Amino acid sequence: MMHSRYLISLSSFYLVILSSFHSFILSSCYLVILSSTQDAQMEKPTSAPGSYILTLQSEVNRTIQVGRLGQFRLQPGFYLYVGSALGPGGVAARVAHHGRVSARPHWHIDYLRQHTALINVFCRHDPVRREHEWAQQLSHRDGLTFPLRGFGSSDCTCRSHLFYTPLMPQIGQLLNLL
């Protein structure tokens, strides 16, 4: 079985081309599938299971509450959040959820989304839960820190599924994880 790798990113350049395919995510998202030859193709996301990395941007410096997990200081910069979507609706449904600001937060990431902009989503469709593997790999990357222990990882032994960097993450480095 061939596994697909995706990059979803916000860009007004692609708005006209893809808004009819991906309006359920955000009106200006685009989706690129990277094949084994790295040729990009446009395709609608599916309900297949998979794992993903969200890139979020903050322009504020404030303390926010993350449910019962606690508070942390949100800083200007970029946050990477690692997750999986193996249930009904798969990656497409989960990314659509993360594309909206939730009026009634359920997951830790819902609280963070109230204060950040979704910049892009990297995902890989396959039935293996890769969020823990990716979180471990990201934890060893220079320039990334853990803003809040246990964020997105209350059901596992990972230190966190959320990472912070003051600089925009390099897309090529993130794609190498996938």
TIVO-75861 format. One record per residue (C-alpha): residue in three letters; y, z negated, x negated. Coordinates in steps of 0.001 Angstrom, whole numbers. Example, Ala and Ser with C-alpha at 12.3 -4.5 7.8 and 13.67 -1.06 7.14 Angstrom:
(torro "ALA", (-4500, -7800, -12300))
(torro "SER", (-1060, -7140, -13670))
//
This chain:
(torro "MET", (0, 0, 0))
(torro "MET", (3402, 967, -1392))
(torro "HIS", (6015, -1773, -1169))
(torro "SER", (9598, -791, -437))
(torro "ARG", (12629, -2225, -2226))
(torro "TYR", (15947, -2267, -417))
(torro "LEU", (19607, -2784, -1182))
(torro "ILE", (21917, -3356, 1751))
(torro "SER", (25573, -3522, 801))
(torro "LEU", (28919, -3562, 2525))
(torro "SER", (30970, -457, 1980))
(torro "SER", (33490, 1255, 4232))
(torro "PHE", (32548, 4545, 2472))
(torro "TYR", (29146, 4453, 4199))
(torro "LEU", (30431, 3195, 7558))
(torro "VAL", (30609, 6609, 9245))
(torro "ILE", (27279, 7789, 7862))
(torro "LEU", (25196, 4755, 8742))
(torro "SER", (26855, 2672, 11428))
(torro "SER", (24597, 4175, 14098))
(torro "PHE", (21477, 3183, 12112))
(torro "HIS", (22488, -310, 11028))
(torro "SER", (25075, -1594, 13482))
(torro "PHE", (22775, -4517, 14272))
(torro "ILE", (23350, -5890, 10757))
(torro "LEU", (27086, -5388, 10268))
(torro "SER", (29170, -2428, 11241))
(torro "SER", (29681, -1372, 7625))
(torro "CYS", (26292, -2040, 6020))
(torro "TYR", (24188, 550, 4345))
(torro "LEU", (20550, 460, 3385))
(torro "VAL", (19094, 2154, 341))
(torro "ILE", (15393, 2332, -429))
(torro "LEU", (14650, 2580, -4120))
(torro "SER", (11457, 4494, -4739))
(torro "SER", (9380, 4243, -7886))
(torro "THR", (11483, 7086, -9317))
(torro "GLN", (14694, 5225, -8360))
(torro "ASP", (15784, 8055, -6053))
(torro "ALA", (17814, 6577, -3206))
(torro "GLN", (17028, 7454, 415))
(torro "MET", (18617, 6271, 3644))
(torro "GLU", (16253, 4683, 6145))
(torro "LYS", (16413, 2213, 9020))
(torro "PRO", (14968, -1259, 8259))
(torro "THR", (11722, -2163, 9973))
(torro "SER", (10163, -5256, 11438))
(torro "ALA", (7762, -5437, 8486))
(torro "PRO", (7504, -8795, 6692))
(torro "GLY", (9184, -9349, 3355))
(torro "SER", (11511, -11373, 1158))
(torro "TYR", (15210, -10956, 497))
(torro "ILE", (18206, -12084, -1567))
(torro "LEU", (21604, -12386, 122))
(torro "THR", (24791, -12105, -1928))
(torro "LEU", (27626, -14032, -312))
(torro "GLN", (31242, -14307, -1419))
(torro "SER", (33536, -17280, -994))
(torro "GLU", (37283, -17158, -1435))
(torro "VAL", (37855, -20818, -565))
(torro "ASN", (37557, -24141, -2314))
(torro "ARG", (36465, -26768, 221))
(torro "THR", (33755, -29265, 1003))
(torro "ILE", (31338, -28130, 3710))
(torro "GLN", (28602, -29937, 5598))
(torro "VAL", (25128, -28360, 5510))
(torro "GLY", (23381, -29992, 8450))
(torro "ARG", (21474, -33134, 7489))
(torro "LEU", (21095, -31910, 3912))
(torro "GLY", (24580, -33108, 3019))
(torro "GLN", (27863, -31832, 1697))
(torro "PHE", (28737, -29628, -1213))
(torro "ARG", (31867, -28163, -2717))
(torro "LEU", (32186, -24489, -1831))
(torro "GLN", (34000, -22671, -4632))
(torro "PRO", (35491, -19201, -4949))
(torro "GLY", (32784, -16921, -6312))
(torro "PHE", (29376, -15617, -5334))
(torro "TYR", (26291, -17278, -3895))
(torro "LEU", (22763, -15883, -4001))
(torro "TYR", (20358, -17074, -1327))
(torro "VAL", (16631, -16324, -1507))
(torro "GLY", (14507, -16218, 1648))
(torro "SER", (11462, -14718, 3351))
(torro "ALA", (10864, -13249, 6780))
(torro "LEU", (7147, -13030, 7517))
(torro "GLY", (7226, -13692, 11263))
(torro "PRO", (8076, -11588, 14303))
(torro "GLY", (10843, -9090, 13623))
(torro "GLY", (10341, -9319, 9853))
(torro "VAL", (13149, -8600, 7423))
(torro "ALA", (15174, -6501, 9878))
(torro "ALA", (15495, -9372, 12374))
(torro "ARG", (16259, -11962, 9703))
(torro "VAL", (18898, -9811, 8010))
(torro "ALA", (20457, -9111, 11423))
(torro "HIS", (20630, -12884, 11996))
(torro "HIS", (22242, -13464, 8591))
(torro "GLY", (24707, -10655, 9268))
(torro "ARG", (26267, -12715, 12057))
(torro "VAL", (28037, -16051, 11831))
(torro "SER", (25922, -18416, 13916))
(torro "ALA", (27701, -20480, 16578))
(torro "ARG", (24779, -22938, 16523))
(torro "PRO", (23491, -23182, 12932))
(torro "HIS", (19726, -23513, 12544))
(torro "TRP", (18985, -22893, 8854))
(torro "HIS", (20928, -24177, 5839))
(torro "ILE", (22211, -20652, 5217))
(torro "ASP", (23765, -20565, 8714))
(torro "TYR", (26155, -23354, 7677))
(torro "LEU", (27157, -21495, 4517))
(torro "ARG", (27646, -18200, 6392))
(torro "GLN", (30421, -19833, 8432))
(torro "HIS", (32531, -19931, 5247))
(torro "THR", (31409, -16833, 3309))
(torro "ALA", (31271, -13057, 3587))
(torro "LEU", (27950, -11238, 3335))
(torro "ILE", (28366, -8773, 451))
(torro "ASN", (24848, -7347, 159))
(torro "VAL", (21172, -7945, 803))
(torro "PHE", (18304, -7039, -1504))
(torro "CYS", (14888, -7047, 113))
(torro "ARG", (11314, -6093, -483))
(torro "HIS", (8923, -5382, 2352))
(torro "ASP", (5472, -6744, 1704))
(torro "PRO", (3381, -9530, 3239))
(torro "VAL", (3716, -11824, 191))
(torro "ARG", (6245, -14685, 372))
(torro "ARG", (8254, -13968, -2814))
(torro "GLU", (11182, -16340, -2252))
(torro "HIS", (9678, -19079, -4448))
(torro "GLU", (8887, -16707, -7313))
(torro "TRP", (12396, -15219, -7141))
(torro "ALA", (14033, -18653, -6927))
(torro "GLN", (12150, -19677, -10076))
(torro "GLN", (13266, -16521, -11890))
(torro "LEU", (16886, -16979, -10817))
(torro "SER", (16831, -20616, -11934))
(torro "HIS", (16361, -19392, -15530))
(torro "ARG", (19231, -16861, -15447))
(torro "ASP", (22295, -17640, -17531))
(torro "GLY", (25435, -18103, -15487))
(torro "LEU", (23713, -19274, -12290))
(torro "THR", (23892, -22893, -11107))
(torro "PHE", (22429, -24889, -8202))
(torro "PRO", (25264, -25954, -5895))
(torro "LEU", (23083, -28169, -3664))
(torro "ARG", (19565, -29420, -4348))
(torro "GLY", (17130, -28619, -1524))
(torro "PHE", (19238, -25854, 29))
(torro "GLY", (16823, -23498, 1803))
(torro "SER", (13896, -25215, 95))
(torro "SER", (13231, -28292, 2204))
(torro "ASP", (9732, -26945, 2952))
(torro "CYS", (8716, -26287, -672))
(torro "THR", (8936, -27690, -4191))
(torro "CYS", (11707, -25355, -5402))
(torro "ARG", (14864, -27117, -6571))
(torro "SER", (16975, -24803, -4403))
(torro "HIS", (17033, -21336, -2904))
(torro "LEU", (20805, -21145, -3362))
(torro "PHE", (22537, -20192, -6610))
(torro "TYR", (26198, -19933, -7562))
(torro "THR", (28056, -17740, -10038))
(torro "PRO", (31807, -17267, -10412))
(torro "LEU", (31277, -13574, -11259))
(torro "MET", (29781, -10806, -9127))
(torro "PRO", (26018, -10639, -9902))
(torro "GLN", (24835, -7495, -11647))
(torro "ILE", (22922, -5365, -9136))
(torro "GLY", (20566, -4011, -11793))
(torro "GLN", (19474, -7502, -12821))
(torro "LEU", (18733, -8466, -9227))
(torro "LEU", (16790, -5270, -8605))
(torro "ASN", (14616, -6101, -11608))
(torro "LEU", (13467, -9235, -9759))
(torro "LEU", (12211, -7122, -6889))
//
